[in-house]
Every structure is written in structure tokens, then in C-alpha cells.
């Protein structure tokens, strides 16, 4: 029923009650009948005023304490309602309608305890509270929005519903209040074990990437103000009679590329892609602090490449990982198309995927021919890793490709370990 016809119905209802009581008093003519008529007159007058009360003129606003959060966290939402006329209202039900994107819940590590199920869903699509304003001109409602999933969420509607004390007349109004809530992918602690770091002159062994890469001295040069004291080459300084410092050559592995498989494979589980996003985001945070140049290539029907790390690009990468969804189903075709257009060559490649097949092996094999150092992070349900999958993994390892398998057993842990090399 439209608001107009509801308005007409309420007026007719009040007039009919008033007419019935008046007719009863006229026909009875007794003291009791007229007493009832005049006793109900204030109530009928209130109902009539309540019908014409302009509820739509209320000033309603929504404030989100943290508009940018990480997935799985929570934020406090405050709804403020103001009105000019202190008309008596006995109750008011306030509903904040949640968008479809907020119906999912991100329970972080608990999500992965049982990947045989889909997302945990909220039981209610609205956050509802009841208040008793009476003559108040202003009141505030607060609630906690918990387990926020990754993505951009738009809260657009607040519903207010009220009525008289007897439930004869009910009124409601929708307020279109727009707020944007951004939930970046969660960042988990990641430990990377790198067995071999390749330099121009030889190979050294390292147990992790937790320490920033060092350089190898390849010669000497005159001292420049700002050089470290430990760089001074004392023998060469004594030989030439001038202060000389060591000249370093950077490692080849200081330029890395993270590739995210954002294709919608038939075997994909609803949560596996979110896991891939989370691992990708965590790896980027760790490696960006330890490697001079790092890029990101997101492979899907509409692939996107973020060049080597720049301060202006970090926020763009974070924003992309927040919004990206799975599109397309031909990873090999999309990857070859993007790789042919890339001008910058990377020495180290980390590829995050939840699908491995023969075509995938052939695509990766072409990269190994180019002497690329390739590491694959394979995220999959343990029950889906069959003997065929292990045979495919063996083919990759024969091509000197290192591979880390992450199942629900590893994902429930707080620390993620990735072994490369």
C-alpha cells in the first residue's frame, strides 16, 4: 500500500471511531456513554495529530567510526536522529538495512577450519533497535558491525517505524543516507624461507627473507660524504693515499613480481579466492619492505599490471585487491597475453593460484626457459589434491619450480610459512 492510501485509510479510521462513539452517546444519552465519548476524545485528537505529524522532516544521519578497516575486524556505527517538534512518540523501531555485500561474515582463521562449507552468513539483513523517545528532540543509537568481509560496502537506507500506543495507526519512512565502508584484505604474518639468493658472482644460502638483502662488493671508488663507515676499504685507502670505499652490486633477486590467479576455475571454492587475496596482500606487505622493486600482475578476463613498486602505486594495489573478483577461466591464455606486453623483466616470480593442470605446467615451463626463478603457492582443499594433482606438481618440480601447498590445515594457523628455492 502506498503512503498516500495509508494516509487516507488512517484518517477514515479515526473519523469512523469518532462517529461510532458519538452515535453511541447520542442514542444512549446516559452519563456513562457521554463520559466514554469525552474520555476518548483526547486519544482521538492525538491520533488525528499523529496522522499529520511530518515524520519525513526528521534529520537522520549515520556515522561510521572507522570507514577503512581490514577484513574480519569490526567498527562502530552510530545513528543520530533529530527533530524540531517534541511530539510525544511512545516507541520507534530503527532499522539499518545492510547491503548484500555485508551478509557474508569474515571470521578470519575460523573461516578455513572447514572449507567444505561456504561463507558464514549473517542471520539478519538489518541491524534493528527499538527506542522510546516520548518528548525527546534527539536520540542516538549505536551498534557494532563485526566480521566485515573484504570489499567496498555501501550503506544506503535507514528505516524508521513508529505507531500509537494502541497500535491503531503505524507510520514508517525510509531515509536514504549514503555511507561507504572499505575493508582491505587482512594482513597475516608470513615467513618466507629462501634457500638460494643468486648474485652476479655465485650463490649464497639464506634461511629466510626476514633480513633485508645485502650487497656484494665488486670494486672500490672515492669516498662520497654519506657513505657508511663500514664501507671504507682501508687497504686501498692506504695504497692510493685517499679515502676509498667499497662499491657494491645489487642482487638480481631484488626485483620480484607477484602474480595473482584471479580466474574463475570450475573447481574453485567460494573461500579459496579470498584466501589467495589475503596471502597476496600479506606477501606484498612483507616483500615490499625487503625488496627494492616489486610488482603485481592480476590475471583474469580483464588483467591489470602494477609496475615496480612506487609510493603512489601501493594504495592502488591495495584498492585493487579490495575490489577484485574472479573473472574468466583461461589463465594460460590471459597470462601469455599480458606477459608478451610487459616491458619490465623480473628475476623472481611468485604465483598464487588454486588451480593446476597440464596447460598451467606448459605455461610455467616457458618461463623457466627464460631462467626465471619461479615459486608457486598452491591453495586448495586437501580432499581435492589427488594423485593426478601430485603428478602435475612433480612435473613442475622437475622444471626447477618450487611449490608451497596450503590447505585448511595450514590456513587455520596464524603464521603462514612459504618455502621458496
N, C-alpha and C positions, 0 to 999 in steps of 0.2 A: 504494500500500500504506500502511495506517495505521501509526502509530508502534507501536501495541501488537503487531501482527502482525510488524512488522520486528524488534521486541524478541524475540519468541518464536523467530523464524527464526534470529537471531544466536545465541541460547542453544543451540538444536538443532544449529547448525553447529559450535560449539565442542565440544559433547558428542560429536558424531559423529567429529570429528577425534581427540579424546582416545581414544575407544573403538577406532578403527581402529589407532592406534599401539599401544595396549595389547594388542590381539589379535595384532598382528604380532609384538610382543616375546614373547608367550606361546607362539605357535606356533613361532617360530624358535628362541627360547631361547638364542641366541648373545649374545656380548658386544656385538656391533655393534648388534643390534636393541634391546637394553636401553639402550645408550648413546644411540641416537636417541630413545628414549622419554623418558629423563630430560633430554636436551638440549632437547627441545621443550616440556618441562613448564613452564619459566618463561614461555615465549611464550604457551602456552595459558592460564596463570594470568593473564598481562597481558590477554589477550583477554577473559577472563571478567570481570576487574575493569573493563575498558574498557566492557563492555556495561552494567554497573550504574553507571557514572560519571554523576552528575547534571549534565549539560551545561546544563539549563534554569535552574540556580541561578546561572549566571554573571551578573554585573552589567554590563550593556551600556548605554552612553549615547552620544548624538550631540550634538556642539556645532558650531554654525554661527557662524563668526567675525563675519559681518555678516548679520543677519537681514532687514535692509531695504537694498536696493540699487536701482540703476537698470538698466533692461533693457539687455542687451548686455554688462554687466560680469560680474565673477566673484567668487566667495567661496570661502573655505577651509572644508572640512568635516573635523572631527576625530572619530573613533570610538574610544572608550575601552572596553576590556574588562578586567574584574577577576574574579578567582576566589579562593576561600579555600584550596582544596586543591591543592597543586602537583603534580598527577598528570601524568606525562610524556605530552605530546602532540606528535607529530612534525610535524604541519602543521595549518593551519586556513585555510580559504578564507572570506573575509568579503565579502559582497555587500550593498551599499546599494541597495535597489530604488527606482528613480526613478518618480515619478508620470507619468501621461500628459502632464500639462501641461509637463513638463520635457523631453519628447522633441524638441520644437521648439528650434531654436537661433536666437538673435538676433545676427546678425553686423553690426548697425548699418548703416552706409552700404553695405557689401558686399551686404546683402540686396537692394538696389534696382538693382544693376548689371544684373541680368537678371530683370525681373519676369514673364517668360514662364514661369518655373518657380515652384513653390510654396515652402513653407518648407524650409530646410535641416534635416534630421533627424539626430539622434544615431544612430550605428551600433549602440550598445548601450543596452539599457534598464536596465542595472545598472552600478554602479561596483564593480569586483571587485579584491581584493588577496589575496595569499597570504602567510602568515607562518609562522614555525617557532618556536612558543613553548617547547617542551620543558618545563622546570620553572618557567617564569616565572609569577608570580601576576598580573602586569598588563602589558598592552602597548597601544600606541596606533597607529592607522592614520590617515593624512591623505591627502586628495585635493582637487584644485581642481575646483569646479563652474563651468564657463565658459559664456559666451554665454547667460546666463539670459534667457528671454523674459519679456515683460510678464505680470503676473498674480500671484495668490496660489497658492503651491505647498506642498503638504503631503507631507512625507516621513514615512512611517509604518512601514516594515518594514526590518529588518536581518536577513539570513540568514547563519548560521554553519554551515559544514560541515567535518567532520573525519573521520579514519579511522585505522586502524592502519597500521603501516609496510608490511605486505604487501598491503594493500587487501582483506583478508577482510571486515572489518566497517567500515561507514560510518555516521556519525551526523550529523544536522543538526537545527537548531532555528531557528524564526523568532521574533525579538524585536520586539514592537510598540512602537517608540519614535517618538513624535509630535513633529515639529518643523515650524514654519511659516516659510516664506521668502516675502517680499514683494518684488516687482520693480516699482517705479514706472516709468512711461513715461520714456524717455530725454528729456533736455532738450538741444535743439540750439540753436546760436546763430542767432538770427533778426534780420534787419534789415528794419524797416518803413519804407517811403517813403510819406509822406503829403503830397500836393500842396496840399491846402487844409484849413485849420483854421478852422471857422466860429465867429464870436463874435456877440454880440448886435448889435454895431455894426461890420459889414463883414467882410471876408475877408482873411486874410494867407497868405502862401506859406511853406512849410517843406519842407526836403529830407528830413527823417526824424523819427521818434519817439524817436530815441536821447536827445534832450534833453527833460527834463520840461516839460510845458506851462506857459506863463506866463499871467499875467492882464492884463486891460486896465483902466486907471484910469478910473473913471466919476464920481468926485467926491472930496470931502475930508471928514475928520472929525477930532475932537480926538485928540491923541496918547494912546496907551494904552501903559503900560510893557510892553516886549517887542516893540514894533514895530521893524522894521529901520530903520537909519539912512538907507538909500537911499529909504525910503518918505516921508521928510519933504518936504512941499510948502513951500518957503521963501517963495515969494511970498504965499501965503495966510497963512502964519505971521506975516509982517511986516504984512499987511493987518489981521488981527484981533488982533495983539498976543499971540497964544498959539500954542503949538506945534500945528501941524496936519499930518496925514499923509494920503497918498492912500488912497482907498477903491477896492477892486478888485471886478471882477465876473468870476466864473469862466466858463470856456469851456463851451459847450454840449456839446462832444465829450468832456468829462471823464467821461461815463457811457457805457460800452460793454457790449455783450453778445456773447459768443462762442457761436455755435450749432454743435453737432456733429451731423452726419447719421449716426446710428447704425442706420440701416435696412439690411436685408439685400437689396440690389438684385440682380436677376438677373445683371447684368454685373459684379458686384463680384469683385475678385481677392482671394485669401486675405491678401495682404500690404497691400492698399490701405487697409483699415480700420486696421491697426496704424500705417500712415503717418499717417493722419488723427488718430489718438490722439496720436502723437508731436508733430505740428505744433500741435495744440490745446494740449497741455501746455506746449510751448515758448512759444507766443504768450501764454498766460496768465501765465507767469513774467515775460515781458518787459513786458507791458502793466500788470500789477499794480504794477510799480514806477513807472510813468509816468502812470497814470490814477487819479483819485480813487476811482471806483466802477466795478467790472467784475463782470459776472455770467456764468453759464454755463447754457446750455439744451441738454440732451442729448435728441435726438429719436429715439424708437424706439417699439416697441409699448407699452413702459412708459417714458414720458418722465419726465425729472426736471429740475427747475429749481433752481439755486442762486442765491439773491438776490445783490444787490450785495455786493461784497467785504467780508467780515468776517474778523477773525483766526480765529475759530472755524470758519469755513466753508472756509478754504483747504485744511486737511487733509482735509475731507470731499470736496472736489473732486478732490484728488489720489487719494484712495482710490477714488472712483467711476471715474476714468479708468483705474485699475489693473484693475478688475474688469469693466468694461462690455464687453458682446458685442453683435453685431448681432442685432436682433430686428425683425420686421415688415417690410413692403415698401411702405408707403404714406406717404411722407414728407409730402406736402402735407396729407393728412387729419390726421396726428398734429400737424403744426406749427400748423395752424389751430385745432385743439382747444386746444393749450397757449397759443397767443398770445391767444386770447379770454379765458383765465383770468388772464393776467398783469396785475397792477395797476401795476407799475413800468414806466414808458416810458423807453426808451433812445434816445439820439440817434444812436449809431453801432452798426452790426451787422456782425460778421464771421462768415460762414457757411462751414464746412468740409464739403465733400462730394466724392464720387466718382461722382455720377450727376446728369445734367442732361437734362431732357426738357421738353415743352411745358407739362405741368402744373406743373412746377417754375417755369417762367418766369411763369406766371399767378399763382402764389403770391407770388413775389418782387415782381411788379408791384403787388400790393395794398399792399405795404409802402412802395414808392416814392411811392404816392399820399399816404401819411401823412408825407411829407417826411423819410423816414429816410435816413441815409447808410449805404449797404449796400456791402459788399465781399465777394466770393466767392472762396474758394480752392478751385480745382477740381483734384483729384488723380486722374490717370488714366494708363493705359498709352498711350504715343504712338501705337501701332497702332490703338487704339480711338477715337482722336479723328478722326472722319470729317468729310466735308463737311457732313453733317447736323448734327453737333455744333457746327461753326463757325457754321452758320446760326442755331442756338439761342443761341450766345454773342453774336452780333450783335444779336439781339433784346434780350438783357439789357443790352448796352451802349447801345442806343437808349433804354432806360429809365433811363439815368444810373447804371447799376450797374457798378462797377469789378470786374475779374476777373483773378485770377492763376492761370495754368495751371502745375502742377507735374507733370512726367513723370520717368521714370527718369534723364533727362539732368540735371535739377536736383537730384534727390534724392541722387545719389551725392556731391554736393559737401557740404562740412562746413557752409557758411553757406547758409541759406535766405533768399532775398530775396522780400518780399511788397510789391507796389506797390498802393497804395490811392488813391482820389481821382482 
